[in-house]
Amino acid sequence: MESIFQALCGVLFLIGVAFGFNYEEISVYVCIYLWPALCCIMIAAVLIAAIYNWIKKMSFWTILNLMASSSVAIWFFKLTNQFYDHYEFLEVEPYEMVHYQFVTCQNDLIAIADRVGMTYAEVNIYIYCYLFAAIALFTWLWFEITYPKKWIINRLWRRE
């Protein structure tokens, strides 16, 4: 687990070097800003698909799907909003904000690791790799359910 964490840190560092950021800056931009935003975009895409499907054909299934999609989207957007509010430091100078966000996130992850009996590296991997993959898989499956006639998996198996 530690070697995977070191490899991911190395990838973040290389991305930071490519864009002219140090490790703290790229960690904040990717892990605090980009990661939750990507999750929100994926869930918003499913919600938009559910709304489009509902407008196209009003049925019990589309209404149920729209209600479930909107409930998940609202819950996730509220959770993400709380996440962003937690790491926003308006009283800090702009050049120090990234450092404080990085340290606060690191302290939060250390506290989570202590609470669940894991290491900091394991918590990082579970949150930023496994949780993101689970959200992406859940969103993809939900999209497949939302568009039952246009399943991506069916198009992969049938090459017409």
N, C-alpha and C positions, 0 to 999 in steps of 0.2 A: 504494500500500500504506500509505503514511504517513497519507493522509487517512482511510482505513478505520480505521486504528488510533486516530486522533484522534476519529473519530465514536464508536467503541466506548467509548473512555475517557469521552467526553461522556455517553453513555448510562449508563455505570456511575455517573458523578458525579450525574446526575439521579435515578437510583434511590436513591443514597445520601442525597441531599437529601430525597427523599420519605420515607425511613425514619429520618432523623435521624443518618446516619453521614457521616463524611468520606470522601475518596477512598480512603485507605489501608484503612480498615475495610471498606468495601463491596467493594474488590478482594479482600481476604483472605476475606471471607465468601462471595463468589461464586466466585472462581477457585480457592481452596484448599479450601474446604469444600463448597460446593454443586455445582460442576462434577463432581468425582469421585463424589460421592454420587449424582447423577443418572445417571451412567454405570453405577454399581453397581445402582441400582434397575432400570434398563432390562434389564441382563443378568440380574438376579435374576428379573424377570418372565418372561423366556424360559426360565430354568431351572425355574421353577414350572410353566410351561406344559408343558415337556417331562416333568416328573415326573407331572403330571396325565394327560397323554397316555399315558405308560407304564403308569400304574395302570389306565387305562381299557381299554387294549388292548396286551397284551404281544406284540410282534412284533420281528423283526430290525430293522426301520426305527426303531421307537420306542426300542429298546435302544441302537442306534447314535446316535440323536439325543440321548438322555439322556446317554450317555457323552461325546459331543462338547460338549454344553451344559454339563455339570458341569465338564469340563476347562477350558473357556474361562472359566467363572465362577470357578473356584478360582484360575486364573492371574491373572485381573483383580482379584479380591479381595486376593490376596497383593500384587500391584503397588500397589493403592490403600492397603493397610495400610502398606507401606514408604513411600509418599508421605506419608501422615499422620504416620508416625513421624518422618520427616525434618523436618517443619515444626512439631513439638511442642516447646515450650521450657518445661519444668517449672521450671527454675531462675530464670526471668525473672518479674518482678512481673506480675500480670495486666494492669495498664494499659499495660505496655510490650510485652506478648506480640504484639499485632497488628502493632505497628511492626516488631518483629524478624522476624515471619513475612513481612511485606511486603518488607522489605529483603533477606531471605534468598532469597525467591522471585525478586525482581528480579535479584539477583546470579547466581542459577542460570540465569535466562533470558539474561542477558548472557554468561555463560560458554558456554552452548549456542550463542548467536549467533556468538560468536567462533570456536567450534570448527567450525561448519558454514559459516561465511563469509556469514552473513546479518546483518541488522540486528535490534535488539531488537524493533522493531515487527513485523517479518516473523515472527519466532519466536512472538511472542504470538498473531498471527493464525492461524498454522499450528496451534498447539497448542490454543488456546481456541475457534477457529471451525471450521477444517477437520477437525481430529482429532475434535472433538465431533460434527460432522456425519457423519463417516465411521463413528464408533461407533454413532450413532443409526441410520444407514442399514443397517449390518451387523446390528444388533439387530432392526430391523424385518424385514429379509429373513429372518433366522433364525426369527423368530416366524412369518412366512409359511410357511416350510418346516415348522415344528413343527405348525402347524395347516393341512394342505394342503386340507382340505375347506372351511375358513372364511377363505379368503384375502381380505384387506381389498381388495386390488387388484381381485379379481373382483367384489366388492360395489360398487366404484366404477364399474365398467363396466356391470354389469347392474343396472338400476334396476327392481326388482320390486315 
